[in-house]
Amino acid sequence: MSRGKYLSLEEARNSGKLDLFAKEHASKADRDRFERLLDAMSRGVLEDEQTSPPGRGENSTGTQTRQGT
């Protein structure tokens, strides 16, 4: 295993050292923002996002088909 300054994810997975990988790659993310995003992804719609463009009917799926198909 050729190892530089940090353990790679692949090396950590193969050697069972994911805890060491996590320590070497500390998260700088916003946990609250991540949880809101994950929740929105699980629902399938982002907050404040319209599923259909303005002016479409209620029964529209919001999908678009290329002209000529």
C-alpha positions as CSV (number, residue, x, y, z in Angstrom):
1,M,0.0,0.0,0.0
2,S,1.6,3.2,-1.1
3,R,0.5,5.9,1.2
4,G,1.2,9.6,1.0
5,K,0.3,12.2,3.5
6,Y,-3.2,11.0,4.0
7,L,-5.0,7.6,3.7
8,S,-7.1,7.4,0.6
9,L,-10.7,6.3,0.8
10,E,-10.0,3.2,-1.2
11,E,-7.1,2.2,1.1
12,A,-9.2,2.9,4.2
13,R,-12.0,0.7,2.9
14,N,-9.7,-2.1,1.9
15,S,-7.8,-2.1,5.2
16,G,-10.8,-1.5,7.5
17,K,-9.4,1.9,8.6
18,L,-12.4,4.1,7.9
19,D,-12.1,5.6,11.4
20,L,-8.6,6.8,10.6
21,F,-9.8,8.2,7.2
22,A,-12.6,10.1,9.0
23,K,-10.1,11.6,11.5
24,E,-7.7,12.7,8.6
25,H,-10.6,14.2,6.6
26,A,-12.6,16.1,9.2
27,S,-15.9,17.5,7.9
28,K,-16.2,21.3,7.5
29,A,-19.9,21.0,6.4
30,D,-22.9,22.7,7.8
31,R,-24.8,19.8,9.5
32,D,-28.2,21.6,9.5
33,R,-27.8,22.5,5.8
34,F,-26.9,18.9,5.0
35,E,-29.9,17.5,6.9
36,R,-32.3,20.0,5.2
37,L,-30.9,19.0,1.8
38,L,-31.1,15.2,2.6
39,D,-34.7,15.7,3.7
40,A,-35.6,17.6,0.5
41,M,-33.9,14.9,-1.6
42,S,-35.9,12.2,0.1
43,R,-39.1,14.1,-0.6
44,G,-38.0,14.6,-4.2
45,V,-38.5,18.4,-4.2
46,L,-36.1,21.1,-3.0
47,E,-37.5,23.8,-0.8
48,D,-39.0,26.8,-2.7
49,E,-38.8,24.9,-6.0
50,Q,-41.8,24.8,-8.3
51,T,-42.4,21.4,-9.9
52,S,-44.0,23.1,-12.9
53,P,-43.1,26.3,-14.7
54,P,-45.6,29.1,-14.1
55,G,-48.7,28.9,-16.3
56,R,-48.9,25.2,-16.5
57,G,-52.0,23.4,-15.5
58,E,-52.5,21.6,-12.2
59,N,-52.3,18.2,-13.8
60,S,-49.0,18.9,-15.6
61,T,-46.1,16.8,-14.6
62,G,-43.6,19.6,-15.4
63,T,-41.7,17.4,-17.8
64,Q,-40.6,18.7,-21.2
65,T,-40.3,16.9,-24.5
66,R,-38.0,18.0,-27.2
67,Q,-39.7,19.2,-30.3
68,G,-39.8,16.7,-33.1
69,T,-40.1,13.6,-30.9
